[in-house]
């Protein structure tokens, strides 16, 4: 069975680790980054669920319920991006190997393979931002778990960024590559800022 047909999310943790460590291009860095992003959301979900129903945080319950739903959607999005990264890589590899593919077809495959990890960065930055908002309104006993989530967002974003940069180096349109690099750098600054804020709060800073 080709990697493109494998539902990596249906594998056990051990099976996924074996696949990721195998001599196979997929699941590669982009897919692993997406998985890390999905794991980040679970820390936010757990924090939210331990906050909801606790009388100490009743004033924030409506907001926390909304954030919980949002984190669920983000988790689903990361899972979809994991699968999309595998497909995008397969299409790019086929286009690069094909003697019949036009330069325009290769450029389109490269653009798609860049857009997927860039979306992982964007999603990770958004989730980290939400966790930054949550930190003072959630169960104080779970703030360290929330900090783990923010750290994982940062890791997911920077991991996906490595793939974005590698692909941008192959762009034929230097202006578009420069625009995307600027966009990428801005998101990385934001996700790192949110991570630092949640980590400092968890540490009592």
C-alpha positions as a printed NumPy array, in Angstrom:
array([[  0.   ,   0.   ,   0.   ],
       [  1.384,   3.418,  -0.948],
       [  1.815,   6.015,   1.786],
       [ -0.745,   8.206,   0.015],
       [ -3.465,   5.624,   0.76 ],
       [ -2.566,   5.101,   4.41 ],
       [ -4.748,   6.754,   7.032],
       [ -1.918,   7.719,   9.339],
       [ -4.338,   8.901,  12.025],
       [ -5.772,   5.385,  12.305],
       [ -2.359,   3.98 ,  13.255],
       [ -1.341,   3.358,  16.838],
       [  1.25 ,   5.715,  18.304],
       [  3.906,   3.01 ,  17.946],
       [  2.935,   2.342,  14.325],
       [  3.042,   6.035,  13.454],
       [  6.48 ,   6.362,  15.028],
       [  7.7  ,   3.377,  13.017],
       [  6.331,   4.905,   9.812],
       [  7.843,   8.296,  10.57 ],
       [ 11.226,   6.714,  11.242],
       [ 11.177,   4.488,   8.177],
       [ 13.102,   5.04 ,   4.962],
       [ 10.106,   6.699,   3.359],
       [  9.441,  10.391,   2.679],
       [  5.994,  10.283,   4.265],
       [  5.002,  10.976,   6.921],
       [  7.726,  13.592,   6.94 ],
       [  8.411,  16.873,   8.67 ],
       [  5.205,  18.586,   7.615],
       [  2.99 ,  15.743,   8.767],
       [  4.839,  15.475,  12.064],
       [  4.441,  19.239,  12.546],
       [  0.686,  18.895,  11.988],
       [  0.512,  16.08 ,  14.53 ],
       [  2.377,  18.199,  17.073],
       [ -0.15 ,  20.969,  16.44 ],
       [ -3.014,  18.544,  17.059],
       [ -1.376,  17.434,  20.299],
       [ -1.091,  21.087,  21.312],
       [ -4.856,  21.512,  21.015],
       [ -5.464,  18.559,  23.329],
       [ -3.668,  20.35 ,  26.142],
       [ -5.966,  23.32 ,  25.653],
       [ -9.007,  21.055,  25.521],
       [ -8.04 ,  19.308,  28.742],
       [ -7.463,  22.649,  30.455],
       [-10.852,  23.908,  29.297],
       [-12.679,  20.792,  30.459],
       [-11.151,  21.025,  33.931],
       [-12.293,  24.651,  34.069],
       [-15.885,  24.169,  32.925],
       [-18.137,  23.355,  35.873],
       [-15.675,  24.627,  38.467],
       [-17.448,  27.305,  40.554],
       [-14.21 ,  29.281,  40.896],
       [-14.259,  30.022,  37.173],
       [-17.99 ,  30.383,  36.625],
       [-17.563,  33.947,  35.372],
       [-15.451,  32.675,  32.479],
       [-17.41 ,  29.515,  31.661],
       [-19.148,  30.861,  28.55 ],
       [-15.851,  31.995,  27.064],
       [-14.104,  28.754,  27.974],
       [-16.883,  26.702,  26.376],
       [-16.465,  28.721,  23.2  ],
       [-12.702,  28.209,  23.272],
       [-13.164,  24.485,  23.815],
       [-15.261,  24.248,  20.65 ],
       [-12.698,  26.318,  18.772],
       [ -9.875,  24.054,  19.906],
       [-11.841,  21.046,  18.702],
       [-12.111,  22.578,  15.247],
       [ -8.406,  23.393,  15.265],
       [ -7.599,  19.809,  16.197],
       [ -9.641,  18.552,  13.248],
       [ -7.911,  21.052,  10.963],
       [ -4.461,  19.888,  12.034],
       [ -5.475,  16.283,  11.348],
       [ -6.678,  17.261,   7.884],
       [ -3.423,  19.121,   7.26 ],
       [ -1.462,  15.993,   8.194],
       [ -3.178,  14.091,   5.405],
       [ -2.93 ,  17.024,   3.011],
       [  0.811,  17.266,   3.59 ],
       [  1.264,  13.644,   2.508],
       [ -0.815,  14.217,  -0.632],
       [  0.947,  17.483,  -1.47 ],
       [  4.348,  15.833,  -1.179],
       [  3.268,  12.941,  -3.395],
       [  2.065,  15.353,  -6.094],
       [  5.223,  17.437,  -5.873],
       [  7.49 ,  14.396,  -6.075],
       [  5.566,  13.12 ,  -9.105],
       [  5.763,  16.488, -10.857],
       [  9.491,  16.825, -10.213],
       [ 10.218,  13.312, -11.475],
       [  7.969,  13.5  , -14.506],
       [  9.651,  14.272, -17.79 ],
       [  6.313,  15.401, -19.175],
       [  5.322,  17.91 , -16.489],
       [  5.527,  21.527, -17.57 ],
       [  7.259,  24.181, -15.506],
       [  3.832,  25.629, -14.706],
       [  2.659,  22.253, -13.396],
       [  5.768,  21.951, -11.237],
       [  5.236,  25.462,  -9.921],
       [  1.641,  24.646,  -8.984],
       [  2.693,  21.47 ,  -7.172],
       [  5.397,  23.411,  -5.338],
       [  2.93 ,  26.135,  -4.365],
       [  0.551,  23.544,  -2.895],
       [  3.366,  21.802,  -1.033],
       [  4.257,  25.201,   0.447],
       [  0.712,  26.259,   1.278],
       [  0.059,  23.249,   3.503],
       [  2.907,  23.78 ,   6.011],
       [  2.264,  27.521,   5.876],
       [ -1.293,  26.811,   7.016],
       [  0.095,  24.669,   9.837],
       [  2.134,  27.684,  10.973],
       [ -0.939,  29.926,  10.779],
       [ -3.083,  27.466,  12.717],
       [ -0.417,  26.99 ,  15.379],
       [ -0.111,  30.752,  15.827],
       [ -3.888,  31.078,  16.179],
       [ -4.11 ,  28.293,  18.773],
       [ -1.198,  29.751,  20.746],
       [ -2.969,  33.098,  20.717],
       [ -6.106,  31.515,  22.108],
       [ -4.097,  29.813,  24.848],
       [ -2.596,  33.164,  25.722],
       [ -6.144,  34.451,  26.235],
       [ -7.09 ,  31.382,  28.271],
       [ -4.219,  31.498,  30.736],
       [ -5.813,  33.897,  33.247],
       [ -9.319,  32.463,  32.899],
       [ -8.705,  28.75 ,  33.257],
       [ -8.224,  26.356,  36.159],
       [ -4.94 ,  27.413,  37.761],
       [ -4.01 ,  23.784,  38.373],
       [ -3.9  ,  23.199,  34.626],
       [ -1.824,  26.211,  33.617],
       [  1.328,  24.111,  33.251],
       [ -0.533,  21.848,  30.81 ],
       [ -1.692,  24.907,  28.916],
       [  1.944,  26.016,  28.763],
       [  2.869,  22.648,  27.267],
       [  0.223,  23.27 ,  24.623],
       [  1.652,  26.691,  23.812],
       [  5.158,  25.237,  23.598],
       [  3.905,  22.559,  21.216],
       [  2.272,  25.254,  19.077],
       [  5.631,  26.98 ,  18.848],
       [  7.354,  23.702,  17.97 ],
       [  4.741,  22.861,  15.324],
       [  5.035,  26.305,  13.751],
       [  8.821,  26.311,  13.583],
       [  8.916,  22.713,  12.33 ],
       [  6.459,  23.487,   9.53 ],
       [  8.392,  26.67 ,   8.754],
       [ 11.451,  24.581,   7.905],
       [  9.479,  22.942,   5.087],
       [  8.091,  26.276,   3.924],
       [ 11.572,  27.771,   3.657],
       [ 12.927,  24.735,   1.811],
       [ 10.144,  25.027,  -0.754],
       [ 10.417,  28.8  ,  -1.1  ],
       [ 14.051,  28.366,  -2.094],
       [ 12.796,  26.562,  -5.201],
       [ 10.206,  29.164,  -6.226],
       [ 10.688,  30.627,  -9.679],
       [  8.823,  33.784,  -8.618],
       [ 11.236,  35.589,  -6.295],
       [  8.703,  38.308,  -5.449],
       [  6.088,  35.792,  -4.307],
       [  8.721,  33.881,  -2.352],
       [  9.725,  37.089,  -0.576],
       [  6.115,  37.917,   0.248],
       [  5.544,  34.474,   1.748],
       [  8.777,  34.647,   3.76 ],
       [  7.65 ,  37.935,   5.277],
       [  4.261,  36.438,   6.118],
       [  5.949,  33.391,   7.635],
       [  8.334,  35.44 ,   9.764],
       [  5.466,  37.506,  11.157],
       [  3.543,  34.418,  12.233],
       [  6.604,  32.898,  13.873],
       [  7.14 ,  36.058,  15.906],
       [  3.513,  35.937,  17.063],
       [  3.529,  32.272,  18.046],
       [  6.777,  32.694,  19.988],
       [  5.365,  35.713,  21.807],
       [  2.242,  33.794,  22.841],
       [  4.307,  30.827,  23.954],
       [  6.55 ,  33.034,  26.077],
       [  3.557,  34.749,  27.682],
       [  1.848,  31.48 ,  28.658],
       [  5.096,  29.927,  29.849],
       [  5.898,  32.98 ,  31.999],
       [  2.407,  32.971,  33.514],
       [  2.667,  29.264,  34.331],
       [  6.012,  29.9  ,  36.004],
       [  4.461,  32.617,  38.128],
       [  6.088,  35.424,  36.214]])
